[in-house]
């Protein structure tokens, strides 16, 4: 064991009586000493079940304290923690379990019905009845610590292997770059089977001795009340959650005096979401991350947001980025290219997928698949996914540009812009729009609105009005499913 891999023990030694975790569902509240004790009990339980270095331990649970406890316990043993997406179907879960071959599956009682696996299934917190255990495992920073399966929107899910080094440096990088302090408090609504719920804020805040409030199901009114009650200081939500929150009366009445930063991540943030926060004098900014890179990669000071609207900022302290054009040359300011990232927080490999790993990691750089540009001041802007770029009549169209524009229309609640196959143009720019309740919108109004602001080739050739946009489990718009829906079902 080396100190970088077991910083929870150090934190429990330094601030044993400080509150570490609050669980909204159960009402439980635990200090760092108590959290450390529960992790030690989990270590003994895993040892008694034959879990050793390199073996996988899976968890199927909503946001729950066991996610943190099993992660830390696996870390002490050199085992590999695999949190499972609770919203997957049986066949999808079967694929992941067959792929990573865990030796033990912890399952929350609310999700046990219908779960069948070839491995032992035990209830979460089964370890709390036993004695503490201590690990004598020798662990290297390069050893695998965590496997997080990606959403699989482009095919079968891929297991992103994060080592102790990756998790540690993402945490340190976040603390140093974002100024995380021991008095910081966050509420975690993003699913903890996802890097956003686990690594973006929860682990860095615990690393610094702050407090993590665990929320299992996002409800906008309750979220506002929890932020106020627990005096949260920094909040990370996806744009869909912010859409819901700012529409509530609770949001309008709340003071948010304790909050120094509202942070949006997980998907491009519509510019219209910024405005309710700016009107209230609340600090709001946008981040960028991906499972394969920690996930945290950029920092922008909230004071810079107004003059750099939509920017994710500059690379974090211990991170390097570059923007590469199709010809392999680095892009000049305002030129669009693929974003490359380098640093100790970049993942080791995809589990059992050497070819995909080789494609993603080249010459020490992670190819993100995201298109970006930077301005003359070094601030970066995410333009969209490379695979989402629309090529229509030989012209490149970035959907995010049109989405940001349409989102500002007073009658638009949500919008997604896609490229659908077309025999003449190759692809045609297509918009799917959810109209705000009680309002109306015509196709001609949409076309005229876009025409007044953007070039002719960016104006949608097809406009669909839909009741809702299909989403992934973490609240991103599912472009693949929306494209299928528009082509086949409408």
N, C-alpha and C positions, 0 to 999 in steps of 0.2 A: 504494500500500500504506500502511495506517495501522497503528500499533502494536497496536491491539486485535485485529486480525485475524491477526497472526502472532506470538503470544506464545511459540510453540515456539522460535523463533530467540533470543528474549530468555532463555528458560530454558536453552538450550544455551550461551549466552554466560556466564550466571551460575554454572551448575553443570554444566560439560561432562562431568566424569568420574563424576557420580552415576548410578547405575543407574536407568533409566527404565522399561524393559519387559522382562518375562520371558515366554517362550512355553513352556508346559508340553509341548506335543506335540513340538516340535523340540529343546527344551532350550536354545534361543537366549536370550542375555542381551545387552541393548544399553544403552549409556549415552545421555545426552541428546545428546552430540556425535554419536554414531553414528546415533541416530534422526534427527537433523537432517540428517545427510549423506544418509541413505537417502531422506528426503523431497525433498531437492534433486535426487537422481537421478530420482525419480518426476516432478518438475517438468519436467526436460528431456525425459523420455520422452513426457509428455503434449504438450509443445510440438511435438515432432517428429511427433506424430500429429494435429496441427492443432487441439488442444483450446484454446479461448479462453474469454474471459469469458462467463458465462451458459450455456455448453454443459454437458450432463449427462455424467457418467462413472459407470457402474454397476459394482457388485462383487457377485459371487455366491461366497461363501466361508464356511466355518465361522469361529468366532472365530480371528482370525489377525492378525499384526502389520500386514499390508497394509491392513487396515481403517483403522488410525490413519494410516499413511503416505499413503494416497490421499486421506483426508480433509484432512490438512494440505497436501498438494500442490495439491488443488483450491482450497483456501483461498487459497494464494499466487497462483494464476492467475485467481481470480474465477470458476472453474468451479463446478459444483454436483455434489456427491457424492451418489450414490443407492445405499445398501446394500440388497441384495435378500434377502428371506426365503428361507432355504435349504430350508424345509420345504413350500414351495408346489408345486403340480402344474404341469405344462407349460403348460396353458391359463391358469392364474393368472399365471405369470411372463410369458407372452405379452401378457396384458392390461396389466401394469405397464410393460413395455418399449414397448408401443405408446402408452401414455399419456404417459410422460415423454420418449420419443424420445432415449435416450442416444446419444452419438457413438461410444462405446467401451465394451466390456464386459470387465471382468477376471473370470476364472473360476479357481477352485481346481481342481487336477487331479482331486480326489476327486468333483467335481460336474460335470465336463465332459461325461460320457457322456450323449448324448441331447439336449444343449442345441443348439438351432437358433435363430439370430437373423439378422436382416437387417443387422446391424452387425458390425464387426470384433470378434472374440473373441480375447483374449490371456490368457496365463497370469499368475497373481499373481506378483509379484516379477520380472516380465520386465524391469522398469526397472533392476534392480540391476547390469546389465552395462554401463550407459552412464555418461557423465560427469554431474556435477551441473549443474543449470540454475538460472537466477535470473529471477524474474518482475519485469517492469516495469509490471504491471497497476495501474491506479488502482481501488481498491476502496473502496466506501462501506459503512458498517455496515448499511445497509438492504438491501444486495445479498443474494440468496439464496445459501446456503452448503450446505444439506443438505436432501434430501427423504427423509422416512421414511414409508413406506406403513403405514397402520394395518392391523389384523388383518382387517378386512372382515367382522366377525361380524354386521353389520347390512346387508350388501350388498357391492358392489364396494369394494375397498380405495381409500382416499383418500390422496393424497400430501400429507403435512404439510410445508409449506415453512418451514424455519427459516433465518433470516438470520444474518449474522455477529453482529449485535446480540443476537439471541435466544440464540445459543450462548454468547457472551461473558458476558452477564448471568446466564444460568443458572449458569455456572461461578463467577462472582464471588459471586453470591447464596448458593451452596452453601458456598463457602469461608468467607464471613463468618458465615453463620448456623450452620453445623455445626462451625465451628472446624477445618477441614481444615488440616493442617500438612505441612511438607516431610518429616517422618518417617513420614507415613501410607503404608500399603501395603495394597492390596486385591487380591483375586482376582476376576476377572470371568468368571462362568459364564453370566450372562444373555446372550442372543444380541446380538452387536454390530450386527446389522441393526435392533435395537430400541433405542428411546431409553434404556431401563433399562440396557442393557449399554454404551452409548456415553456418554450425557450425564449419567447419574445420579451416577456416581462416577469413571469412568475419566478423563474430560477434566478435571474439577476437581482430581483428585489430580495429574495431570501438570502442570496449570497451576501448582500450588504446589510442584512439584519432588519429589513422592513417587514411588512405584513401583506399576506396574500389572502384575499377573501374569495372563496370558491363559490361560483354560482352555476347551477347545473342547467337551468333553462332560462333563456333571455326573455324577459317581459319588460317592455319599455318603461312602464310606470314604476315597477318594482326596482328596475335598474337605477333610476333617478333617486328613489328613496334610499337605496343601499349606498349609493355614492355619498349622499348627505349623512346618513346615519353612521357609516364607518369612517367618515372623514377621508375619503380616498383622495390621493394627490395626483395620480397619473392613471389615465384610462385608455385602454386599447380596445376598439371595436371595429367591425367591418362597416362599410358604408350603409348596407341594408339596415343594420342596427341603429345607426345614427339617424337614418330616414325615419324610423319608427319613433325614436326617442324625442326628436325635436318637434314632432307633431303632437306630443302630449301636453296637457295642462300642467303636469308636474314639472316638466322642463322649464316652462315659462315662470313658474313660481319659485323654483329652487335657486339658491344663492350660489352654490358651488364655490364657496369661499375657500375650501381646502384644496381645490384642484388647481395645479399649476400647468397641467398639459392634458388636453384631449388629443389622442393620437388615432388616426385612421390607417388601417392596413388591410392586407388580404386581397384587395381588388382596387382598381383605380377609383378615386374618390370624386364624385361629381362636384364641380365648383360651387353649386348652389348650397351644399351642406356647410361650406365655410361660413356663409353669411349670417345664419342665426347666432353663431358663436361670436363672430366679430361684432355684431350689434350689441351683444351682452358684455363685450370686453373680455371674453374668455379666450384663452390661448388654444388654438386648434392647428394641427399640422398633419401632414401626410407622410407615411413611411413606406419603405419598400423592403421586401424580403422574400426569400424562398427557402424551402426545406433544405435544399442542398447547400445553402450558405448561411447556416446558423440559427435563425434567419436574418438577423439584423445587419444592415450594411451601410445605411446613410444616416446623416443627422442634419437637421435644419433647425436653427433657433426660432422659436415662435415669433420673435420680433421681426424676423426676415420674411415671414409668410406673406404679408400683404404685398410687398414689392416683388416677391417671387412666387406668386400664386400657382399652385400645382406642382411646384418643385419638391423633390424628396431631399434636396440639399446636397451636401458634400460627403465623400466617403468617410466612414467612421475612422477613428484614430488608428486602429490596427487592421486596416483593410486597404487594398489597392483595387482600383477599377480602371478599365479602359473601354472605349467604344470603338468597335471594329466594323469597317464597311465590307461590302460583299467582295471587294477585291483584296481584302486582307490588310489594307492600310488603316491606320488609326484615323478616326474622324476628326475634322476640325470643328471649332465651335459652331453650333446650330446645324451640323450635319447629323443625319440619323444613321445609326448602325447598331449592331448587336452588343449588348452589355456583357463584358467579361469581368470576373471577380477573382481576386487572389487573396489568400490569408489563411491563418491557422483555423479559422472557423469553417472553412469549406470542407464539405463531406469527404469521407474516405472513398466510398464506392457504392454502387447499387448491389444489393444482396443477390448473389447468383446471376448477375448480369454483366459480365466483363465487357461485352461489345457496347452496350449502352453507356457503361462507365467511360470507356475509351472515347466515345463520341462526345460525351459531356465535358470531359477533362482533357485539355490539350496544352502541352508545354507548361504545366503548372497553373493554368487558368481554367476556371469554370465558365463554360459557355452557357449563359442563362436562358437563351432563347427569347429574351425580352429586347425590344427595340428601345433605344434611348438617345438622348442628345444632351449636350451641356451648353451653357451659355458662356459668354466671355468672362464671367466672374467665377466660373467653376461650379455653378449649381446645375444639378442633373434633373432631367425630366424623363419620365417613363412614357414612351409613345404608345406602346402596346406589345402584344405578343407577336413574335416573328411569324408564327403560323396563322395568326389572325389577320395579318395584312392582306388587304384586298387588291388584286391586280385586275383592273378593269380597262379594257382597251389600251393596254400597255402602260397605264398610269398606276402608280402606287398610292393607295388610299389607306390612311390609318384610322380605324374605326373610332378610337378614343377621341379624336379631334371632333368628329361629328357628334358623338355622344355628349361630350361636354357642352357643345353648342345647344343641342336639342334639350338637354336637361335644364337649360335656363329659360325655356319657353314656359310661360305661366300655366299652361294647361297640361304639361307633361309631368307625370309622377315618376316613371322609370322608363328607360330606353336602352335597347341594345342594337348595335349596327353590325351587320354580317355581310359577307360576300357569298352569294348563292350562285351556283353554276348557271351559265348562260351561253348558248351556242354562238352568239354574235360577239359578245364582249369578253368572253372567258368567265368573268364573274360580274355580277351586278350588285351595286351598293343597295342594301336592303335594311330598312328600319322596322323594328317591332316596338310598339309604344303602348305603355299603360297610361291611360288618361286619368287625371286627378278626379276624385269623386265629385260629382255635381257639376263638372265642366264638360265641354265638348271640343272636338278638334277634327278638322277635315284634312284629307290627304293634301289638297291644294294648299292649305295653310302651312303644312309642314314643308312642302317643296319651296314655297315662296320664302319661308323663313330661312331655310338653308341657303337658297340662292342669293339672298341679300348679304350673306356673310362669307360664303366659301365659293371656290371655283366650281364651274359647271360639272366637271367630272366627279365631284364629291357629293353632288345632290343625289339622294336616293332615287332609284328608278322604281322601287317597290316600297310601299308603306303598309304595314299590317297593324291593326289595333287589337290588342289582346288583353285578357283579364289579368294575367300575371306573367312574370318572367320566371322561367324555370331556374332554380338555384342548386348549387352544390351544397353538401352538408355544412360548410362553413360560411355560407351566405354569398358566395360569388355567383354571378350569372353564369349559368352553364351554356356556353356558346355552342358546344357540340349538340346538345339536346335541343336547343332553340332552333338551330339550323335544320335539324331533322324534323322538328315539329312544323316549321314553316314550309318545308319542301313536301312533306308527306301528308300532314294532317290538315293543312288549310287548303 
